[in-house]
Amino acid sequence: MPNLNVVNKIPFVLFVITLIAIAYLSLSTLEQLPSVRFKASDKVAHLIAYASLSFLGAWAFKALHISKWKMLAPLIAYGVLMEVLQFTLTTNR
């Protein structure tokens, strides 16, 4: 069992918060937000979101003494799940 002291919990909590935030932003209608005016802004937003998630995941798994390679499959599955949910649950994507 990994050591779950307060310092080790911080990266994991940030990772989970980021997972939830990405899910919320991916599945909600955000029409009230101002639109970004450059081409491929959606791709840049995805890059920032998933790069942040990967960084925080690597940090969290390292703090918990779990191989970062064990994080890879769940993150890929999360990305696929978000795409499927966007396709099935949203009308604005």
C-alpha positions in Angstrom: 0.0 0.0 0.0 1.5 3.4 -1.0 2.2 6.0 1.7 -0.6 8.5 1.6 0.6 11.3 3.8 -0.6 14.9 3.1 2.3 15.7 0.7 1.6 12.7 -1.4 -2.1 13.5 -1.5 -1.7 16.9 -3.0 -0.7 15.8 -6.6 -3.4 13.1 -6.6 -6.1 15.6 -5.5 -5.0 18.1 -8.2 -5.1 15.2 -10.7 -8.6 14.3 -9.8 -9.8 17.9 -9.8 -8.3 18.2 -13.3 -10.1 15.0 -14.4 -13.4 16.4 -13.2 -12.8 19.9 -14.7 -12.0 18.4 -18.1 -15.1 16.2 -18.0 -17.2 19.2 -17.1 -15.8 21.5 -19.7 -15.9 18.7 -22.3 -19.6 17.8 -21.7 -21.2 21.2 -20.9 -22.4 23.9 -23.1 -20.3 27.0 -22.6 -22.0 29.4 -24.9 -21.7 32.3 -22.4 -17.9 32.3 -22.6 -16.3 34.6 -25.2 -15.2 32.8 -28.4 -11.6 32.6 -29.2 -10.7 34.2 -32.5 -7.9 32.1 -34.0 -8.0 28.9 -36.0 -7.4 25.6 -34.2 -8.1 27.2 -30.8 -10.0 24.0 -29.9 -6.9 22.0 -30.6 -4.8 24.3 -28.4 -7.3 24.0 -25.6 -7.2 20.2 -25.9 -3.4 20.2 -25.9 -3.3 22.4 -22.8 -5.9 20.3 -20.9 -4.5 16.9 -21.7 -0.9 18.0 -21.2 -1.8 19.3 -17.8 -3.6 16.1 -17.0 -0.6 14.1 -18.1 1.8 16.2 -16.0 -0.4 16.0 -12.9 -1.0 12.3 -13.4 2.8 11.6 -13.7 3.3 13.7 -10.6 0.5 12.0 -8.7 1.6 8.5 -9.6 5.2 9.3 -8.8 4.1 10.6 -5.4 2.2 7.4 -4.8 5.2 5.3 -6.0 3.3 3.9 -8.9 4.9 3.6 -12.4 3.9 6.4 -14.7 3.4 3.7 -17.4 0.5 2.3 -15.4 -1.1 5.8 -15.9 -1.0 5.6 -19.7 -3.8 3.1 -20.3 -6.3 4.8 -17.9 -5.6 8.2 -19.4 -6.1 6.9 -23.0 -9.3 5.3 -21.8 -10.4 8.6 -20.2 -9.8 10.4 -23.5 -11.7 7.9 -25.5 -14.5 8.0 -22.9 -14.7 11.8 -23.2 -14.9 11.6 -27.0 -17.7 9.0 -26.8 -19.6 11.0 -24.2 -19.2 14.2 -26.3 -20.6 12.4 -29.3 -23.5 10.8 -27.5 -24.5 13.4 -24.9 -23.8 16.8 -26.5 -25.3 18.5 -29.5 -22.8 21.4 -29.7 -19.6 19.5 -30.5 
